[in-house]
Amino acid sequence: MPVFSFAASASPLSPGGDEPARSLPELTPGVWRAGELGTSCLQLVDTGYKRLNQALPGGGWPQGALVEVLQPQAGLHEWGLLAPALAALQARDPAQFVVLVGAPYQPFGPALGARQLHMPGLLCVQAKNDDGPALLWATREALQCADVAAVLAWLPDARSAHLRRLQIAAHAHNKLLFVFRTPRAQQESSPAPLRLLLEGVTSEAGNLLVHVLKRRGPPLPEPLLLATRPARLSALLAASRERLRLRREELAPLPLPITSPDSPIHALLDRIAHLDHH
């Protein structure tokens, strides 16, 4: 009966047997250590926010992967989050389109223009009665189009199997893909390598909290606070807050002076009180 013996070693050896081989993440792209932020073998697009870049694997939005964004109200925060990256894509190649599938509102040109977005480069696709299967079909078709740089799809009713097919299509065609859903989807599994939850806040330091629910790396202990408003709008809001503060100071009641009990004011008040008593 043959007997096999195996020698255990602390680390894998190189073919020469003298030096340890490279680490597994170096040998296998896409593998990362649980306690370290993973790198990305995909092309990346700068988010436009330094703190967000530092929290994402590779340092930007992954091109060729699904990014799932959860938010309580559609149309409220996505433009502030994505406008810098989309504007950079349009500037890089003006002939490429950004496709909006099932957008909850018609894009408002002046507001997007203030964020450096080029309106003729936006292509809106709607389905009659917000038909879910039709929106999924349109999203897949847009991902396969050579003239499309990025796809934004509002798919509140999409399921994990649908998202998996979109993830495969985005990877196959190297497209930037964002899918927007409601926070209740947080309880469902998702094939998205990157999953975010957006929360609006009122703060002078920022207006958007970004919770990183899933990434290739350790959990993020705290959400990221971002200032996503355009610079001119932020300046107008700051001026409005200052005017409101000054107005409140003008309307605030003046404090009564503290006087001695022997002062004429106290004597007059005592006389009035005496007359009221009688």
C-alpha positions as CSV (number, residue, x, y, z in Angstrom):
1,M,0.0,0.0,0.0
2,P,1.6,3.3,-1.0
3,V,2.2,5.9,1.6
4,F,2.3,9.6,0.7
5,S,3.9,12.2,2.9
6,F,3.5,16.0,2.6
7,A,5.8,18.7,3.9
8,A,4.1,21.8,5.2
9,S,5.8,25.2,4.8
10,A,4.9,28.6,6.2
11,S,4.9,30.3,2.8
12,P,4.8,29.1,-0.8
13,L,8.2,29.0,-2.5
14,S,9.2,30.3,-5.8
15,P,10.1,27.8,-8.5
16,G,13.7,28.1,-7.5
17,G,12.9,27.3,-3.9
18,D,14.9,30.2,-2.5
19,E,12.5,33.1,-2.1
20,P,8.8,33.2,-1.1
21,A,6.5,33.5,-4.0
22,R,4.4,36.7,-4.4
23,S,1.2,37.1,-2.3
24,L,-2.1,35.6,-3.5
25,P,-3.6,39.0,-4.4
26,E,-0.5,39.7,-6.6
27,L,-0.9,36.3,-8.3
28,T,-4.6,36.4,-8.7
29,P,-6.2,39.7,-9.7
30,G,-9.5,40.3,-8.0
31,V,-8.5,38.5,-4.8
32,W,-8.0,40.7,-1.7
33,R,-7.4,40.3,2.0
34,A,-10.5,40.8,4.3
35,G,-8.7,43.4,6.4
36,E,-7.3,45.4,3.5
37,L,-8.9,47.6,0.9
38,G,-8.9,45.6,-2.4
39,T,-7.3,46.9,-5.5
40,S,-9.1,47.0,-8.8
41,C,-8.2,45.3,-12.1
42,L,-10.8,47.5,-13.8
43,Q,-10.5,50.9,-15.3
44,L,-11.4,53.6,-12.8
45,V,-13.2,57.0,-13.0
46,D,-12.4,59.7,-10.5
47,T,-15.5,60.4,-8.3
48,G,-14.5,64.0,-7.9
49,Y,-14.5,63.6,-4.1
50,K,-11.1,62.9,-2.4
51,R,-12.6,61.2,0.6
52,L,-14.8,59.0,-1.5
53,N,-11.9,58.0,-3.7
54,Q,-9.9,56.9,-0.7
55,A,-12.8,54.6,0.5
56,L,-13.3,52.9,-2.9
57,P,-11.1,50.0,-4.1
58,G,-8.6,51.3,-6.6
59,G,-9.6,54.9,-5.8
60,G,-12.6,55.6,-8.0
61,W,-15.8,54.3,-9.7
62,P,-15.2,50.9,-11.2
63,Q,-15.8,50.9,-15.0
64,G,-17.1,47.5,-16.0
65,A,-18.9,46.8,-12.8
66,L,-22.3,47.4,-11.2
67,V,-22.6,50.1,-8.6
68,E,-25.8,49.8,-6.6
69,V,-27.0,53.0,-5.0
70,L,-29.8,52.9,-2.4
71,Q,-31.7,56.1,-1.5
72,P,-35.1,56.9,0.2
73,Q,-36.2,59.4,-2.6
74,A,-35.3,59.0,-6.2
75,G,-33.9,62.0,-8.0
76,L,-32.7,63.8,-4.8
77,H,-29.0,63.0,-4.4
78,E,-27.7,61.0,-7.3
79,W,-26.8,64.0,-9.5
80,G,-24.7,65.6,-6.7
81,L,-22.9,62.3,-6.2
82,L,-22.2,61.4,-9.8
83,A,-22.0,64.7,-11.7
84,P,-18.2,65.2,-11.3
85,A,-17.5,61.8,-12.8
86,L,-20.1,62.1,-15.6
87,A,-18.9,65.6,-16.5
88,A,-15.3,64.2,-16.7
89,L,-16.5,61.4,-19.0
90,Q,-18.3,63.9,-21.3
91,A,-15.2,66.1,-21.4
92,R,-13.0,63.1,-22.3
93,D,-15.2,62.1,-25.3
94,P,-18.1,64.5,-26.1
95,A,-19.4,61.9,-28.7
96,Q,-20.2,59.4,-26.0
97,F,-23.7,59.4,-24.3
98,V,-24.8,59.0,-20.8
99,V,-28.1,57.0,-20.8
100,L,-30.7,57.6,-18.2
101,V,-33.2,54.6,-17.9
102,G,-36.4,55.2,-16.0
103,A,-35.3,58.5,-14.5
104,P,-38.0,59.7,-12.0
105,Y,-37.9,63.3,-13.3
106,Q,-37.0,65.1,-16.5
107,P,-33.4,66.4,-16.1
108,F,-33.4,70.2,-15.5
109,G,-30.9,71.7,-17.9
110,P,-29.7,74.8,-15.9
111,A,-29.1,72.8,-12.7
112,L,-27.1,70.1,-14.5
113,G,-25.3,72.8,-16.5
114,A,-24.2,74.3,-13.2
115,R,-22.5,70.9,-12.6
116,Q,-20.7,71.1,-15.9
117,L,-22.9,68.4,-17.5
118,H,-23.6,68.7,-21.3
119,M,-27.3,68.2,-21.8
120,P,-27.1,67.1,-25.5
121,G,-25.0,64.2,-24.3
122,L,-27.8,62.9,-22.0
123,L,-30.2,60.3,-23.5
124,C,-33.4,59.6,-21.6
125,V,-35.2,56.3,-22.0
126,Q,-38.7,55.8,-20.5
127,A,-41.0,52.8,-20.5
128,K,-44.8,53.0,-20.6
129,N,-46.3,52.8,-17.1
130,D,-42.7,52.3,-15.7
131,D,-42.8,48.7,-17.0
132,G,-40.0,46.8,-15.1
133,P,-39.1,44.2,-17.7
134,A,-38.9,47.0,-20.4
135,L,-36.6,49.1,-18.2
136,L,-34.3,46.1,-17.7
137,W,-34.2,45.4,-21.4
138,A,-33.4,49.0,-22.2
139,T,-30.6,49.0,-19.6
140,R,-29.0,45.9,-21.1
141,E,-29.3,47.3,-24.6
142,A,-27.7,50.6,-23.5
143,L,-24.8,48.7,-22.0
144,Q,-24.1,47.0,-25.3
145,C,-24.0,50.2,-27.3
146,A,-20.6,51.4,-28.4
147,D,-21.6,55.1,-28.2
148,V,-22.5,54.9,-24.5
149,A,-20.0,55.8,-21.8
150,A,-22.3,55.3,-18.7
151,V,-25.7,54.1,-17.8
152,L,-27.9,55.3,-14.9
153,A,-30.9,53.1,-14.3
154,W,-33.7,53.6,-11.8
155,L,-34.9,50.0,-11.2
156,P,-36.7,49.8,-7.8
157,D,-38.3,46.4,-8.6
158,A,-35.1,44.7,-9.9
159,R,-34.2,41.4,-8.2
160,S,-30.8,39.8,-7.6
161,A,-31.0,37.7,-10.7
162,H,-31.7,40.8,-12.8
163,L,-28.8,42.7,-11.3
164,R,-26.5,39.8,-11.9
165,R,-27.2,39.9,-15.7
166,L,-26.6,43.6,-15.7
167,Q,-23.3,43.1,-13.8
168,I,-22.2,40.6,-16.5
169,A,-23.2,43.0,-19.3
170,A,-21.4,46.0,-17.7
171,H,-18.2,43.9,-17.3
172,A,-18.4,42.4,-20.8
173,H,-18.8,45.9,-22.5
174,N,-16.6,47.9,-20.0
175,K,-19.4,50.3,-19.1
176,L,-19.9,52.5,-16.0
177,L,-23.3,51.3,-14.5
178,F,-25.3,52.8,-11.6
179,V,-28.5,51.2,-10.5
180,F,-30.8,53.1,-8.1
181,R,-33.1,51.2,-5.7
182,T,-34.8,51.9,-2.4
183,P,-33.3,51.3,1.1
184,R,-35.6,48.2,1.6
185,A,-33.3,46.4,-0.9
186,Q,-30.6,46.5,1.7
187,Q,-32.1,43.3,3.2
188,E,-31.7,41.5,-0.1
189,S,-28.5,39.9,-1.5
190,S,-26.8,41.8,-4.4
191,P,-24.1,40.8,-6.9
192,A,-22.9,44.4,-7.0
193,P,-19.2,44.7,-6.0
194,L,-20.0,48.2,-4.7
195,R,-23.1,49.1,-2.7
196,L,-23.9,52.5,-1.3
197,L,-26.7,54.0,0.8
198,L,-27.3,57.8,0.5
199,E,-28.7,60.0,3.3
200,G,-29.3,63.7,3.0
201,V,-28.2,65.9,6.0
202,T,-28.2,69.6,6.8
203,S,-24.7,70.7,7.8
204,E,-22.3,73.5,6.9
205,A,-19.6,70.8,6.3
206,G,-21.7,68.8,3.8
207,N,-25.1,67.8,2.6
208,L,-24.8,64.1,1.8
209,L,-23.8,61.1,4.0
210,V,-22.6,58.1,2.0
211,H,-22.8,54.7,3.8
212,V,-20.5,52.2,2.1
213,L,-22.5,49.0,2.6
214,K,-20.4,46.7,0.5
215,R,-16.9,47.0,-1.0
216,R,-13.9,44.8,-1.7
217,G,-12.3,45.4,1.7
218,P,-13.1,45.8,5.4
219,P,-16.3,47.5,6.5
220,L,-16.2,51.3,6.6
221,P,-16.8,52.2,10.3
222,E,-18.4,55.6,9.6
223,P,-20.3,57.1,6.7
224,L,-18.6,59.7,4.5
225,L,-19.8,63.3,4.6
226,L,-19.7,65.0,1.2
227,A,-20.5,68.5,0.0
228,T,-22.1,67.8,-3.3
229,R,-23.8,71.1,-4.0
230,P,-22.4,73.4,-6.8
231,A,-20.0,76.1,-5.5
232,R,-22.4,78.9,-6.5
233,L,-25.4,77.3,-4.8
234,S,-23.3,76.7,-1.7
235,A,-22.3,80.4,-1.6
236,L,-25.9,81.5,-2.0
237,L,-27.1,79.2,0.8
238,A,-24.3,80.5,3.1
239,A,-25.3,84.1,2.4
240,S,-29.0,83.2,3.0
241,R,-28.1,81.6,6.4
242,E,-26.1,84.7,7.3
243,R,-29.0,87.1,6.5
244,L,-31.4,84.9,8.5
245,R,-29.0,85.0,11.5
246,L,-28.7,88.8,11.3
247,R,-32.5,89.1,11.0
248,R,-33.0,87.0,14.1
249,E,-30.5,89.1,16.1
250,E,-32.4,92.3,15.1
251,L,-35.8,90.8,16.2
252,A,-34.4,89.4,19.5
253,P,-35.8,91.2,22.6
254,L,-33.3,93.4,24.3
255,P,-32.5,92.4,27.9
256,L,-33.9,94.6,30.7
257,P,-31.2,96.5,32.6
258,I,-30.6,95.4,36.2
259,T,-31.2,98.3,38.5
260,S,-30.9,99.0,42.2
261,P,-34.1,98.5,44.4
262,D,-33.7,102.2,45.3
263,S,-33.8,103.4,41.7
264,P,-36.6,105.6,40.3
265,I,-37.7,102.8,38.0
266,H,-38.4,100.5,40.9
267,A,-40.3,103.2,42.7
268,L,-42.4,103.8,39.7
269,L,-43.2,100.1,39.3
270,D,-44.1,99.9,43.0
271,R,-46.5,102.8,42.6
272,I,-48.2,101.2,39.5
273,A,-48.6,97.9,41.3
274,H,-50.1,99.7,44.3
275,L,-52.6,101.5,42.1
276,D,-53.6,98.2,40.4
277,H,-54.1,96.6,43.8
278,H,-56.6,99.3,44.8
